[in-house]
Amino acid sequence: MYMENAEQILVIIVSSVLTLFLIVSIIALVYIIKLVKSVKRLSAKAEALTDKAEAMSEFVQHAAGPMLVGKILAGISDHFFSGKTKHKKGE
């Protein structure tokens, strides 16, 4: 009779611990799923930002040559057409 009470107490304790473990596991699983969804959204935003940066880099790379030529031509034209010519005093 004494062993039956001890067995029942152990069964109650084990089942309570398992129930508590199940509840905590379910709650943890819900939070993990939310975290994974959040990470997916963050990675999608990062990928979009990377694509935009890559497109901007390509634009700058393709536009750098013509802009440099334009800047050089503008500097030359400013130098020759500025109207400031140096004359010697004797001339």
N, C-alpha and C positions, 0 to 999 in steps of 0.2 A: 504494500500500500504506500509505503514511503517512497519507493522508486517511481511509482506512477505519478506522484505529485512532482517529483524532480523532473521527470521526462516531460510532463505537461508544461512546467515552467520553462524548461529549455526550448521546447517547441514554440512557445509564445515569444520568448526572447529572440530566437532565430527568425521567426516569421516577421516580427516587428522590425528587426534590423534589415531584412531583405525588402520589406515594404518601403522602409525609409530610403534604402539604397535605390530602389526602383524610381521613387519620386524624385530624388536628387538627380538620377541619371536622365530622366525625362526633361527636367528643367535645364540641365546642362546641355542636352541635345538641342533644345529649342534655341538657347543662346548661341551655340556653335553654328547652327543653321543661319541665324541672323548675322553672325560675324562673317560667314562665308559669302552671303549675299552682299554684304557691305564691301568686302574685299573685291568681289567681282565688279561692283559699280565703280569702285576706286580704280581698278585696273583698266576698265573701259575708258574712264576719263583720262587716265594717264596715257593710254594708247592714242586717244584722239589728240591730246596735247602734243604727243610725239609726232604724229602725222602732220599737224599744223607746223611744228617747228621744222620738220623735214622739208615741207613745201616752201616755207619761208627761206630756208637755207638754199634750196635750189634756185629760188627767185633771185636771191642776192648773188649767188654764184653766176647765174646767167646775165645779170644786170651789171655786175661789177666791171666787166670789160668795157662795155659801151659807156658807162658812167665815167670811167677813168679816161677814156679817149675824149669824151665831152669836156671833162674838166681841163685836160691838157689844151684842147682847142680853145676853150674859154680863156685860159691863162695867156695863150699866145695872142689871141685877138685883143685882150685887154692891154697887153704890152704894146702891140703895134698901133692900135687905134685909140689909145688913151688921149692923144693930142699933146702929150708931154714929151717932146723931143728935146734932146740936149744939143745945144748949139755952142760952138766955141765963141768966145767974145770977139775974136778977130774976124769972124765971117759975117 
